[in-house]
Amino acid sequence: MRPQLTRSVALRALARMSCLLFALLATTSSGCGGTPDNFSILVLIENVPADSTQLVVKASLDGAAASNQLDVSNSLTRFGVRVPSSKMGSLLLSMQVLDSAKCVVAEGELTRALAAPEYQLTLNTRLNVLMPRRCPVEMVPTCSPKLFCWSSPQPQGNPIRGIWATSATDIWAVGDFGAILRYNGTSWQAIESGTTENLRAVWAGSAQDVFVVGDAGKILRSTGAAFSTMTSNTVQSLRGIWGNSATEEVWAVGLGGVLLRFDRASGTWGSIASPTTNQLNAVWGSARNRVYVAANGGTVLRYDGTNWNIEMNTNVATTDVLGIGGDGSKVVAAGTGGKIITSTAPNMWTDAPSGTTNTLSAVFGKSGTFWVVGAAGTRLRDQGAGFSMVAGDGEGGGFYGLGGVDGTDVWAGGDGGILTNYKTSWTPKPVNHRQNIRAVYGFNSKDVWAVGSVGLILHYDGKTWTQVPSGTAQDLNAIWGATSNDLWAVGNGRTILRYDGQRWSTKTLGDAILTDLHAVWGSSAGSVWIVGASSMAMEAHLINFVGAAERGLVIMSGGALPAFTTIWGASADSFWVGGGSIAVSIVPVGPQIAVRNLSGSVVQLWGTRENDIWAVGNNGHISHYNGVSWQVSSQGSTTNLKSVFGYSDRDVWAVGDSGTVLRWNGTDWARQNSLTNNHLRAVWGPSAADVWVGGELGTLLHTLK
């Protein structure tokens, strides 16, 4: 039986509880009780689950939202509303009841027309209990297990492969190493996927019905809670997914011609006979009986609601068709060689000139506007007059994912985690530093510097990276400092910069032989050494700044000398330089110079002391110097290594191409999981628990969580 209250009892109850106020509409009374100037409403709620802990109420009057949201944690079966009587109209109350885990356990709506003189009301409503409960999707930092977090780009820097939008405030993106991101209309947040497989495509029938596919037959699903793995019954890489609606079938496609269909009634995926073994790259449709698949070998498949067939006259036999999309009347497919074809009827395809030979990877269409994106930052649009290039945001990487709400609100994603939005122009969201990081150096966990291409200098204060003006557009290759108020950075075009604690200023290089400068190191603030490439084949110059004075040291050879790319020393009395396949021991007094030929490439040197020095280089080369000789240290990889740094003779790090991170424990090199394939170029840290790694496309990874 519903509880019944007299008007006087209802008003007393209303006065005792929190009220939802339309405060942006002028009111004259301070309590929740009724006055002639207000509608005072008591709402009694039935069917509230026993384990509920919070009631959330939102209100609107004729579409205008209340200025506050009501959150109740004591009595969840009643609440009050006060509305100025001068604002008569249709009142809408939306109610949700949550449990201790913030899962929505029940919800409902109540509408009531408000009109004078009915100022004091008691309303009853019954909530709908949700089965299953709708729990929030967990937002997590994008870290690999027990190791690195993405510090830059944000929220992560792996390639984006697929995008789908259910609305302008609910957009999904997926990518490499299990990346799942969600946009809420303001910002992108990382979501735990539970996998490190590369994820290739996403489709959502609603915000509570999201499917993701990826490598090794991976299929993930969220019904409003965390993503869980579904049984796909295939190990083939799945490249595309699309569904008719939140209530009908869903299709997934992949390598080997794999066609999978999800049956909602049974909740299982089943294999469907495919008319081809060609790799299937994308699937899209506008209705249950109008579904298309883009495939390699110029193949396009079409489903008529009963059977899958090959479209016969696409005329792109030498093209791999990578993306497909459209609207209710037109289908657009795109692929390698800049090829675009369109169709308005089954088996009737025509060429659409693209004006490019770049590979085109993804298609999106809505209401007569069609977008295509691809390699080298290509973004094409057709609004009825043919495809033409749309100027972008300067991003030149590859794009692989494309989606949106309509033709004037489109998202593209690609290399380095780029996510860029078109409304009236292309704008990255969020804006990240995209320059390659070439060196990292610092003094403690709240004072870290990074330098990179096109004059990039960044400073980390323990919370955020901030770009600092450098005054140059030259690539910066190295940074070193004696104190936080005295740093040096060097780069191409004979660039030397010095920081005085306030700003970076340019320092002129007097030596005429050195060209691009590759490394800097000092034994103290008063003695700084710089090495680089030489314009003289048989001479290599080392520049020593002693205070403000510039001095030179020349290494002569009977043959060509490599460009020196690295310098490291244990003291002012003895240090090493390296490049090509040689390491050179320098004793400045004299000077004494000893050239050592190593069995592999030397890109960077680092050591703990004079008899414990490491050299890393291309093709996975690592050598160790024990004070007597250089010996190869095998680590089982041929990946190019670009930087080495450590903390002791039993804790050394090396990084390189394709996301390679290696760690030496005193006996062996072990590969660490960086969860990226971005090329890495720098490693440094103030302690073994606080390591920074930098690389291409603005990559900055951090171990300290």
C-alpha positions as CSV (number, residue, x, y, z in Angstrom):
1,M,0.0,0.0,0.0
2,R,1.3,3.5,-0.9
3,P,1.9,5.8,2.1
4,Q,-0.7,8.5,2.5
5,L,0.0,11.9,4.2
6,T,-2.4,14.7,5.0
7,R,-1.5,18.1,3.7
8,S,-0.3,19.4,7.0
9,V,1.8,16.3,7.7
10,A,3.3,16.5,4.2
11,L,4.3,20.1,4.7
12,R,6.0,19.4,8.0
13,A,7.9,16.5,6.4
14,L,8.9,18.8,3.5
15,A,10.2,21.4,5.9
16,R,12.5,18.8,7.6
17,M,14.3,17.5,4.5
18,S,16.6,18.7,1.8
19,C,14.9,20.4,-1.1
20,L,15.7,20.7,-4.8
21,L,15.5,24.5,-5.5
22,F,15.1,26.3,-8.7
23,A,17.5,28.9,-7.3
24,L,18.2,30.6,-10.6
25,L,14.5,31.6,-10.4
26,A,13.9,34.2,-7.7
27,T,12.4,32.8,-4.5
28,T,11.3,34.7,-1.3
29,S,11.1,32.0,1.4
30,S,14.2,30.4,3.0
31,G,12.7,27.0,4.0
32,C,11.2,24.2,2.0
33,G,7.8,24.9,3.4
34,G,5.1,26.4,1.2
35,T,4.2,30.0,0.9
36,P,1.8,31.7,-1.6
37,D,4.8,32.5,-3.7
38,N,5.9,28.9,-4.1
39,F,4.8,25.4,-5.2
40,S,5.9,23.1,-2.4
41,I,6.0,19.5,-3.5
42,L,6.7,16.3,-1.4
43,V,7.6,13.3,-3.5
44,L,7.2,9.8,-2.0
45,I,9.2,7.0,-3.7
46,E,8.4,3.3,-3.8
47,N,10.5,0.3,-4.9
48,V,13.8,1.6,-3.6
49,P,16.2,-1.4,-3.3
50,A,17.3,-2.3,0.3
51,D,21.0,-1.8,-0.4
52,S,20.7,1.7,-1.9
53,T,22.9,4.4,-0.4
54,Q,22.2,7.5,-2.4
55,L,19.3,9.2,-4.2
56,V,20.1,11.7,-7.0
57,V,17.4,13.9,-8.4
58,K,17.6,16.3,-11.3
59,A,14.7,18.7,-12.2
60,S,13.7,20.8,-15.1
61,L,10.7,23.2,-15.6
62,D,9.6,23.6,-19.2
63,G,13.1,22.4,-20.3
64,A,15.0,24.8,-18.0
65,A,17.2,22.8,-15.6
66,A,17.3,23.5,-11.8
67,S,20.4,25.2,-10.6
68,N,21.2,22.4,-8.2
69,Q,21.2,18.7,-8.1
70,L,19.7,17.0,-5.0
71,D,21.9,14.3,-3.4
72,V,20.3,12.5,-0.5
73,S,22.0,9.8,1.6
74,N,19.7,9.5,4.6
75,S,16.0,9.0,3.7
76,L,15.9,7.7,0.2
77,T,12.1,7.4,0.0
78,R,11.1,11.0,-0.1
79,F,12.4,14.5,-1.1
80,G,11.1,18.0,-1.6
81,V,10.9,20.4,-4.4
82,R,10.2,24.1,-4.3
83,V,9.3,26.1,-7.4
84,P,8.3,29.8,-7.5
85,S,4.5,29.9,-8.3
86,S,5.2,32.6,-11.0
87,K,7.0,29.9,-13.0
88,M,4.1,27.6,-13.8
89,G,4.6,24.9,-16.4
90,S,5.6,21.3,-16.8
91,L,7.9,19.9,-14.1
92,L,10.1,16.9,-14.9
93,L,11.9,15.0,-12.1
94,S,14.6,12.4,-13.0
95,M,15.6,10.1,-10.2
96,Q,18.4,7.6,-9.8
97,V,19.2,5.4,-6.8
98,L,22.8,4.3,-6.3
99,D,24.5,1.6,-4.2
100,S,27.8,2.0,-2.4
101,A,29.8,1.2,-5.6
102,K,28.0,4.1,-7.3
103,C,26.1,1.6,-9.5
104,V,22.6,2.8,-10.6
105,V,20.2,0.2,-9.1
106,A,16.9,1.9,-9.9
107,E,15.7,4.9,-11.8
108,G,12.5,6.7,-12.9
109,E,10.9,9.9,-14.0
110,L,7.9,11.9,-12.8
111,T,6.2,14.7,-14.6
112,R,3.6,17.1,-13.3
113,A,1.9,20.2,-14.7
114,L,2.1,23.1,-12.1
115,A,-0.7,25.6,-12.1
116,A,-2.1,28.0,-9.5
117,P,-3.7,27.8,-7.0
118,E,-2.4,24.3,-6.3
119,Y,0.6,25.3,-4.2
120,Q,1.0,22.3,-1.9
121,L,1.4,18.8,-3.5
122,T,2.2,15.3,-2.5
123,L,3.2,13.1,-5.5
124,N,3.9,9.4,-5.5
125,T,6.2,7.5,-7.9
126,R,7.6,4.0,-8.3
127,L,11.1,3.4,-9.6
128,N,12.2,0.7,-12.1
129,V,14.8,-1.6,-10.6
130,L,17.7,-2.3,-13.1
131,M,18.8,-5.8,-13.8
132,P,21.8,-5.8,-14.2
133,R,22.8,-2.7,-12.3
134,R,24.5,0.0,-14.4
135,C,27.9,0.6,-12.9
136,P,30.3,3.3,-13.9
137,V,33.1,2.4,-16.3
138,E,36.4,2.6,-14.4
139,M,38.7,5.4,-15.5
140,V,42.3,4.5,-15.0
141,P,45.7,6.0,-15.7
142,T,47.2,4.5,-18.9
143,C,50.1,2.5,-17.3
144,S,51.6,-0.8,-18.4
145,P,51.5,-3.4,-15.6
146,K,53.8,-2.4,-12.7
147,L,55.9,-0.1,-14.9
148,F,55.2,3.0,-17.1
149,C,52.4,5.6,-17.2
150,W,51.9,8.0,-20.1
151,S,52.9,11.4,-19.0
152,S,52.7,12.7,-22.6
153,P,50.8,12.7,-24.9
154,Q,47.6,12.7,-22.8
155,P,45.7,10.5,-22.2
156,Q,48.0,8.1,-24.1
157,G,50.3,8.0,-27.1
158,N,49.6,4.8,-29.0
159,P,47.9,4.8,-32.5
160,I,44.1,5.2,-32.5
161,R,42.5,2.6,-34.8
162,G,38.8,3.0,-34.4
163,I,36.2,5.7,-33.4
164,W,32.4,5.6,-32.8
165,A,30.0,8.2,-31.5
166,T,26.7,7.6,-29.9
167,S,26.3,11.4,-29.3
168,A,28.4,14.5,-29.1
169,T,29.0,13.8,-25.4
170,D,29.7,10.0,-25.7
171,I,32.5,9.1,-28.1
172,W,34.6,6.0,-28.0
173,A,38.1,5.5,-29.4
174,V,40.3,2.3,-29.4
175,G,43.9,1.6,-30.4
176,D,47.1,-0.3,-29.8
177,F,48.1,-2.1,-26.6
178,G,44.5,-2.3,-25.4
179,A,43.8,1.4,-25.5
180,I,40.1,2.4,-24.9
181,L,39.2,6.0,-24.5
182,R,35.9,7.8,-23.9
183,Y,35.0,11.4,-24.6
184,N,32.3,13.0,-22.4
185,G,31.9,16.2,-24.3
186,T,34.8,17.9,-22.5
187,S,37.7,15.6,-22.2
188,W,39.1,12.1,-23.1
189,Q,39.5,9.6,-20.3
190,A,41.4,6.3,-20.4
191,I,39.3,3.2,-19.6
192,E,40.7,-0.2,-18.4
193,S,40.4,-2.7,-21.2
194,G,41.9,-5.8,-19.4
195,T,44.0,-6.6,-22.5
196,T,47.2,-5.6,-24.2
197,E,46.1,-6.8,-27.6
198,N,45.9,-4.1,-30.3
199,L,42.3,-3.0,-30.6
200,R,41.1,-2.2,-34.1
201,A,37.5,-1.1,-34.1
202,V,34.6,0.0,-31.8
203,W,30.8,0.1,-32.3
204,A,28.1,1.2,-29.8
205,G,24.4,0.8,-30.0
206,S,24.2,3.0,-27.0
207,A,26.3,4.2,-24.1
208,Q,25.4,0.9,-22.4
209,D,26.0,-1.3,-25.4
210,V,29.7,-1.0,-26.5
211,F,31.6,-3.6,-28.5
212,V,35.4,-3.6,-29.3
213,V,37.4,-6.0,-31.5
214,G,41.1,-6.5,-32.0
215,D,44.0,-8.9,-32.6
216,A,43.9,-12.6,-31.7
217,G,40.1,-12.7,-32.0
218,K,39.7,-10.3,-29.1
219,I,36.1,-9.1,-28.5
220,L,35.2,-6.9,-25.5
221,R,31.9,-5.7,-24.4
222,S,30.6,-3.1,-21.9
223,T,26.9,-2.8,-20.9
224,G,27.6,0.3,-18.8
225,A,30.1,-1.4,-16.5
226,A,33.7,-2.5,-17.0
227,F,34.6,-4.2,-20.2
228,S,34.6,-8.0,-20.3
229,T,36.0,-10.5,-22.8
230,M,33.6,-12.4,-25.0
231,T,34.2,-15.8,-26.7
232,S,34.8,-15.2,-30.4
233,N,35.8,-18.8,-31.4
234,T,38.6,-17.4,-33.6
235,V,42.2,-16.5,-33.2
236,Q,42.2,-14.3,-36.4
237,S,42.7,-10.6,-36.0
238,L,39.4,-8.8,-36.1
239,R,39.5,-5.5,-37.9
240,G,35.9,-4.2,-38.0
241,I,32.6,-4.2,-36.1
242,W,29.2,-2.8,-36.8
243,G,25.7,-3.4,-35.5
244,N,22.2,-2.7,-36.8
245,S,21.0,-1.3,-33.5
246,A,21.1,-1.9,-29.7
247,T,18.6,-4.7,-30.1
248,E,19.6,-6.5,-33.4
249,E,22.6,-8.4,-34.7
250,V,26.2,-7.3,-34.6
251,W,28.8,-8.1,-37.3
252,A,32.6,-8.5,-36.8
253,V,35.1,-9.1,-39.6
254,G,38.8,-9.9,-39.9
255,L,41.7,-11.8,-41.4
256,G,41.2,-14.9,-43.5
257,G,37.7,-13.7,-44.6
258,V,36.3,-14.2,-41.1
259,L,32.7,-13.2,-40.7
260,L,31.2,-13.3,-37.2
261,R,27.6,-12.5,-36.1
262,F,26.5,-11.8,-32.6
263,D,23.1,-13.3,-31.7
264,R,21.6,-11.2,-28.9
265,A,19.0,-13.8,-27.9
266,S,21.7,-16.4,-27.0
267,G,24.5,-13.8,-26.2
268,T,27.0,-15.7,-28.4
269,W,29.1,-15.1,-31.5
270,G,28.9,-17.5,-34.4
271,S,30.8,-17.9,-37.6
272,I,29.1,-17.2,-40.9
273,A,30.3,-18.6,-44.3
274,S,32.3,-16.0,-46.1
275,P,32.5,-15.7,-49.9
276,T,36.2,-14.8,-49.7
277,T,39.4,-15.6,-47.8
278,N,40.7,-12.1,-48.4
279,Q,41.4,-10.0,-45.3
280,L,38.3,-8.1,-44.2
281,N,39.2,-4.7,-43.0
282,A,36.0,-2.8,-42.1
283,V,32.2,-3.3,-41.9
284,W,29.4,-0.8,-42.1
285,G,25.7,-0.7,-42.9
286,S,22.7,1.6,-42.9
287,A,20.1,-1.2,-42.3
288,R,19.8,-4.9,-41.5
289,N,19.6,-5.8,-45.2
290,R,22.3,-3.2,-46.4
291,V,25.6,-4.1,-44.8
292,Y,29.0,-3.7,-46.6
293,V,32.5,-5.0,-45.9
294,A,35.8,-3.6,-47.2
295,A,38.5,-6.2,-48.0
296,N,41.9,-6.7,-49.6
297,G,42.3,-7.5,-53.3
298,G,39.8,-4.9,-54.4
299,T,37.0,-6.8,-52.7
300,V,33.7,-5.4,-51.4
301,L,31.1,-7.7,-49.8
302,R,27.4,-6.9,-49.4
303,Y,24.8,-8.5,-47.2
304,D,21.2,-8.3,-48.3
305,G,19.6,-9.6,-45.1
306,T,20.0,-13.2,-46.0
307,N,23.3,-13.8,-47.9
308,W,26.8,-12.3,-48.2
309,N,27.9,-11.8,-51.8
310,I,30.9,-10.2,-53.5
311,E,30.2,-6.9,-55.3
312,M,31.3,-7.7,-58.9
313,N,32.3,-4.4,-60.6
314,T,34.3,-2.4,-58.1
315,N,37.2,-2.2,-60.7
316,V,39.8,-1.9,-57.9
317,A,41.4,-5.4,-58.1
318,T,44.9,-4.1,-57.3
319,T,43.6,-2.0,-54.4
320,D,43.2,-3.1,-50.8
321,V,39.9,-1.6,-49.6
322,L,40.5,-0.5,-46.0
323,G,37.6,1.7,-45.1
324,I,33.9,1.8,-45.8
325,G,31.0,4.0,-44.8
326,G,28.2,6.2,-46.0
327,D,24.6,7.2,-45.4
328,G,21.2,5.9,-46.4
329,S,21.7,6.4,-50.1
330,K,25.4,6.3,-50.9
331,V,28.3,4.0,-49.9
332,V,31.9,5.2,-50.0
333,A,34.9,2.8,-49.9
334,A,38.6,3.8,-49.8
335,G,42.0,2.1,-49.7
336,T,45.6,2.0,-51.0
337,G,46.9,4.3,-53.7
338,G,44.4,7.0,-52.8
339,K,41.6,5.0,-54.3
340,I,38.0,6.0,-53.5
341,I,34.9,4.3,-55.0
342,T,31.2,5.0,-54.4
343,S,27.9,3.2,-55.0
344,T,24.3,4.1,-54.9
345,A,23.0,0.7,-56.1
346,P,24.1,-2.9,-55.7
347,N,27.0,-3.9,-58.0
348,M,27.2,-0.3,-59.4
349,W,30.5,1.4,-58.3
350,T,32.2,4.4,-59.8
351,D,35.6,6.0,-59.2
352,A,35.7,9.2,-57.1
353,P,39.0,11.1,-57.7
354,S,40.8,11.8,-54.4
355,G,43.7,13.9,-55.6
356,T,46.1,11.8,-53.6
357,T,48.0,8.6,-53.8
358,N,48.3,8.3,-50.0
359,T,46.8,5.2,-48.4
360,L,43.2,6.0,-47.2
361,S,42.2,4.0,-44.1
362,A,38.7,5.1,-42.9
363,V,35.4,6.5,-44.1
364,F,32.6,8.3,-42.3
365,G,29.4,9.6,-43.9
366,K,26.2,11.3,-42.7
367,S,23.3,13.0,-44.5
368,G,25.2,13.7,-47.8
369,T,28.6,14.6,-46.2
370,F,31.4,12.1,-46.6
371,W,34.8,12.1,-45.0
372,V,37.9,10.0,-45.7
373,V,41.2,10.0,-43.8
374,G,44.6,8.3,-44.3
375,A,48.4,8.5,-44.4
376,A,50.4,11.7,-44.0
377,G,47.6,13.6,-42.3
378,T,45.2,13.2,-45.3
379,R,41.6,14.5,-44.6
380,L,39.2,14.6,-47.5
381,R,35.6,15.7,-47.7
382,D,32.8,15.4,-50.2
383,Q,29.6,17.5,-49.8
384,G,28.2,16.8,-53.2
385,A,30.9,18.3,-55.5
386,G,33.6,15.6,-55.1
387,F,36.3,15.0,-52.6
388,S,38.8,17.7,-51.8
389,M,41.5,18.2,-49.2
390,V,40.5,19.9,-45.9
391,A,43.4,21.8,-44.3
392,G,44.2,20.4,-41.0
393,D,45.9,21.3,-37.7
394,G,49.4,20.6,-39.0
395,E,49.3,16.9,-38.0
396,G,51.2,14.9,-40.6
397,G,51.0,11.4,-39.1
398,G,48.8,8.6,-40.3
399,F,45.0,8.5,-39.5
400,Y,43.3,5.2,-39.1
401,G,40.1,5.9,-37.2
402,L,37.1,8.2,-38.2
403,G,33.7,8.7,-36.6
404,G,31.3,11.4,-35.5
405,V,27.9,12.6,-34.8
406,D,27.3,14.2,-38.2
407,G,29.2,15.7,-41.1
408,T,30.0,18.8,-39.1
409,D,31.1,17.1,-35.9
410,V,33.8,14.6,-36.9
411,W,36.7,13.0,-35.0
412,A,39.8,11.5,-36.5
413,G,42.5,9.4,-34.7
414,G,45.9,8.1,-35.6
415,D,49.6,7.9,-34.9
416,G,50.8,8.9,-31.5
417,G,47.3,8.8,-30.0
418,I,46.2,11.9,-31.9
419,L,42.5,12.7,-31.6
420,T,41.4,15.7,-33.6
421,N,37.9,17.2,-34.0
422,Y,36.3,19.0,-36.9
423,K,33.5,21.5,-36.4
424,T,34.5,24.4,-38.5
425,S,38.2,23.5,-38.6
426,W,40.4,20.6,-37.4
427,T,41.4,21.0,-33.8
428,P,43.4,18.5,-31.7
429,K,41.7,17.7,-28.3
430,P,43.6,17.6,-26.1
431,V,46.5,19.6,-27.5
432,N,49.7,17.7,-27.0
433,H,53.4,18.4,-27.7
434,R,54.0,16.3,-30.9
435,Q,57.8,17.0,-31.3
436,N,60.1,14.1,-30.9
437,I,61.8,14.0,-27.5
438,R,65.6,13.5,-27.9
439,A,66.9,13.9,-24.4
440,V,65.8,14.0,-20.8
441,Y,67.7,15.3,-17.8
442,G,67.0,16.7,-14.4
443,F,67.9,17.0,-10.8
444,N,65.0,15.5,-8.8
445,S,61.4,14.3,-9.1
446,K,60.1,17.9,-9.4
447,D,62.8,19.4,-11.7
448,V,63.0,17.5,-15.0
449,W,63.8,18.8,-18.5
450,A,63.2,17.4,-21.9
451,V,64.4,18.7,-25.3
452,G,63.5,17.7,-28.8
453,S,62.9,18.5,-32.4
454,V,62.0,22.0,-33.7
455,G,63.5,23.7,-30.6
456,L,61.3,22.0,-28.1
457,I,62.1,22.5,-24.4
458,L,59.8,21.2,-21.7
459,H,60.0,21.4,-17.9
460,Y,58.3,19.1,-15.4
461,D,57.6,20.5,-11.9
462,G,56.3,17.2,-10.4
463,K,52.8,17.6,-11.8
464,T,52.8,18.9,-15.3
465,W,55.0,19.5,-18.3
466,T,55.3,23.1,-19.5
467,Q,56.9,24.3,-22.7
468,V,59.6,26.9,-22.2
469,P,60.7,29.3,-25.0
470,S,63.9,28.2,-26.5
471,G,64.4,30.9,-29.2
472,T,65.3,28.4,-31.9
473,A,63.5,26.1,-34.4
474,Q,66.6,23.8,-34.7
475,D,66.4,20.3,-33.4
476,L,67.8,20.0,-29.9
477,N,69.7,16.7,-29.3
478,A,71.1,16.8,-25.8
479,I,70.8,18.6,-22.4
480,W,73.1,18.7,-19.3
481,G,73.4,20.9,-16.3
482,A,75.5,21.4,-13.2
483,T,72.6,22.9,-11.2
484,S,68.9,23.7,-11.7
485,N,70.0,27.3,-12.5
486,D,72.7,26.4,-15.0
487,L,71.9,24.1,-17.9
488,W,73.2,23.6,-21.4
489,A,71.3,22.3,-24.5
490,V,72.8,21.7,-27.9
491,G,71.4,20.9,-31.3
492,N,71.6,21.0,-35.1
493,G,72.8,24.1,-36.9
494,R,75.6,24.7,-34.4
495,T,72.9,25.6,-31.7
496,I,74.1,26.1,-28.2
497,L,71.6,27.3,-25.5
498,R,72.3,28.1,-21.8
499,Y,69.8,28.5,-19.0
500,D,70.4,30.8,-16.1
501,G,67.4,29.9,-13.9
502,Q,65.1,32.4,-15.7
503,R,65.5,32.0,-19.5
504,W,67.4,30.2,-22.2
505,S,69.7,32.3,-24.3
506,T,71.8,31.5,-27.4
507,K,75.6,31.1,-27.1
508,T,77.7,31.6,-30.2
509,L,80.0,28.8,-31.3
510,G,83.4,30.1,-32.5
511,D,84.7,26.8,-33.9
512,A,84.1,26.7,-37.6
513,I,84.5,22.9,-38.1
514,L,81.6,21.6,-35.9
515,T,78.2,21.6,-37.6
516,D,75.3,19.7,-35.9
517,L,76.0,19.3,-32.2
518,H,74.9,16.0,-30.7
519,A,76.0,15.8,-27.0
520,V,76.9,17.9,-24.0
521,W,78.5,17.0,-20.7
522,G,80.4,18.8,-18.0
523,S,82.7,17.9,-15.1
524,S,81.5,21.0,-13.3
525,A,79.7,24.3,-14.0
526,G,83.0,25.7,-15.0
527,S,84.0,23.1,-17.6
528,V,81.5,21.9,-20.2
529,W,82.3,19.7,-23.2
530,I,80.3,19.6,-26.5
531,V,80.7,17.1,-29.5
532,G,79.0,16.7,-32.8
533,A,79.5,16.3,-36.5
534,S,82.5,17.8,-38.3
535,S,82.8,19.4,-41.7
536,M,86.3,17.9,-41.9
537,A,86.4,14.2,-42.7
538,M,89.7,13.5,-40.9
539,E,89.1,15.8,-37.9
540,A,86.8,15.5,-35.0
541,H,86.5,18.5,-32.7
542,L,85.6,18.6,-29.0
543,I,84.7,22.0,-27.7
544,N,85.3,22.9,-24.0
545,F,83.7,25.9,-22.4
546,V,85.8,27.0,-19.4
547,G,83.7,29.7,-17.9
548,A,82.9,32.0,-20.9
549,A,86.0,31.0,-22.8
550,E,85.8,28.5,-25.7
551,R,88.6,26.0,-26.1
552,G,89.0,23.2,-28.6
553,L,90.4,19.7,-28.7
554,V,91.1,18.0,-32.0
555,I,91.2,14.3,-32.8
556,M,93.1,13.6,-36.0
557,S,92.9,10.5,-38.2
558,G,94.4,9.2,-41.4
559,G,90.9,8.3,-42.5
560,A,87.3,9.4,-42.1
561,L,86.0,9.9,-38.6
562,P,82.4,9.4,-37.6
563,A,80.2,12.2,-36.2
564,F,80.5,12.0,-32.4
565,T,77.1,11.4,-30.9
566,T,77.9,11.0,-27.2
567,I,80.1,12.1,-24.4
568,W,80.3,10.8,-20.8
569,G,82.9,11.1,-18.1
570,A,83.6,10.1,-14.6
571,S,85.7,13.2,-13.9
572,A,87.4,16.2,-15.5
573,D,90.5,14.2,-15.8
574,S,89.1,11.3,-17.9
575,F,86.1,11.0,-20.2
576,W,84.9,9.2,-23.3
577,V,83.3,10.2,-26.6
578,G,81.8,7.9,-29.2
579,G,80.2,7.7,-32.6
580,G,80.1,5.3,-35.6
581,S,81.7,2.2,-34.2
582,I,84.4,3.8,-32.1
583,A,84.8,4.9,-28.5
584,V,87.6,7.3,-27.7
585,S,89.2,7.7,-24.2
586,I,90.2,11.3,-23.5
587,V,92.6,12.5,-20.9
588,P,92.6,16.3,-21.5
589,V,96.0,16.8,-19.9
590,G,98.6,16.2,-22.6
591,P,96.1,15.4,-24.2
592,Q,96.1,11.7,-24.3
593,I,93.7,10.1,-26.8
594,A,93.0,6.4,-27.3
595,V,90.7,5.2,-30.0
596,R,88.9,1.9,-29.4
597,N,87.2,0.1,-32.2
598,L,84.0,-1.7,-31.0
599,S,82.3,-4.6,-32.8
600,G,79.1,-2.6,-33.2
601,S,77.5,0.8,-33.4
602,V,78.0,3.4,-30.7
603,V,75.2,5.9,-30.3
604,Q,75.4,6.7,-26.6
605,L,77.7,6.1,-23.6
606,W,77.0,6.0,-19.9
607,G,78.8,4.6,-16.9
608,T,79.1,4.6,-13.1
609,R,82.9,4.9,-13.0
610,E,86.0,4.6,-15.2
611,N,85.9,0.8,-15.2
612,D,82.2,0.4,-15.6
613,I,81.0,2.0,-18.9
614,W,78.2,1.0,-21.3
615,A,77.8,1.7,-25.0
616,V,74.6,1.1,-26.9
617,G,73.9,1.5,-30.6
618,N,72.1,0.3,-33.7
619,N,71.1,-3.3,-34.4
620,G,70.8,-4.0,-30.7
621,H,74.5,-3.5,-30.0
622,I,75.5,-3.3,-26.3
623,S,79.2,-3.3,-25.1
624,H,80.6,-3.0,-21.7
625,Y,84.0,-1.6,-20.6
626,N,85.6,-3.1,-17.5
627,G,88.6,-0.8,-17.3
628,V,90.7,-3.0,-19.6
629,S,88.6,-3.9,-22.7
630,W,85.2,-3.5,-24.4
631,Q,83.1,-6.7,-24.5
632,V,79.8,-7.3,-26.2
633,S,76.9,-7.8,-23.9
634,S,74.3,-9.9,-25.6
635,Q,70.6,-9.1,-25.1
636,G,69.0,-11.1,-27.9
637,S,67.5,-8.3,-30.0
638,T,68.6,-6.5,-33.2
639,T,66.4,-3.4,-32.5
640,N,68.3,-0.1,-32.7
641,L,69.2,1.3,-29.3
642,K,69.5,5.0,-28.8
643,S,70.1,5.8,-25.1
644,V,71.5,4.3,-21.9
645,F,71.4,5.4,-18.3
646,G,71.6,3.8,-14.9
647,Y,71.9,4.0,-11.2
648,S,74.6,1.4,-10.3
649,D,76.5,-1.5,-12.0
650,R,73.5,-3.7,-11.3
651,D,70.7,-1.3,-12.5
652,V,71.1,0.0,-16.1
653,W,68.4,1.0,-18.6
654,A,68.6,1.1,-22.4
655,V,65.9,2.2,-24.8
656,G,65.4,2.3,-28.6
657,D,63.2,1.7,-31.6
658,S,59.7,0.1,-31.5
659,G,59.2,0.8,-27.8
660,T,62.2,-1.2,-26.7
661,V,63.1,-0.9,-23.0
662,L,65.9,-3.1,-21.6
663,R,67.1,-3.3,-18.0
664,W,70.3,-4.8,-16.7
665,N,70.3,-6.5,-13.3
666,G,74.0,-7.2,-13.0
667,T,73.8,-10.5,-14.9
668,D,71.3,-10.2,-17.8
669,W,69.4,-7.8,-19.9
670,A,65.6,-8.2,-19.6
671,R,63.1,-6.6,-21.8
672,Q,60.6,-4.4,-20.0
673,N,57.0,-3.9,-21.1
674,S,56.7,-0.3,-22.3
675,L,53.3,-0.9,-24.0
676,T,54.1,1.2,-27.0
677,N,55.8,0.7,-30.3
678,N,56.8,4.4,-30.5
679,H,60.5,4.8,-31.1
680,L,62.3,5.8,-27.8
681,R,65.2,8.1,-27.8
682,A,66.0,9.1,-24.2
683,V,66.1,7.6,-20.6
684,W,66.9,9.3,-17.3
685,G,65.7,9.4,-13.8
686,P,66.5,10.7,-10.3
687,S,66.1,7.3,-8.8
688,A,65.6,3.6,-9.7
689,A,61.9,4.0,-8.8
690,D,61.5,7.3,-10.8
691,V,62.5,6.7,-14.4
692,W,61.6,8.8,-17.5
693,V,61.7,7.6,-21.1
694,G,61.2,9.9,-24.1
695,G,60.7,9.4,-27.8
696,E,58.9,10.2,-31.0
697,L,55.6,12.1,-31.2
698,G,56.1,13.7,-27.8
699,T,56.3,10.4,-26.0
700,L,57.2,10.7,-22.3
701,L,56.7,7.6,-20.1
702,H,57.2,7.7,-16.3
703,T,57.5,4.8,-13.8
704,L,56.6,6.8,-10.8
705,K,52.8,6.3,-10.2
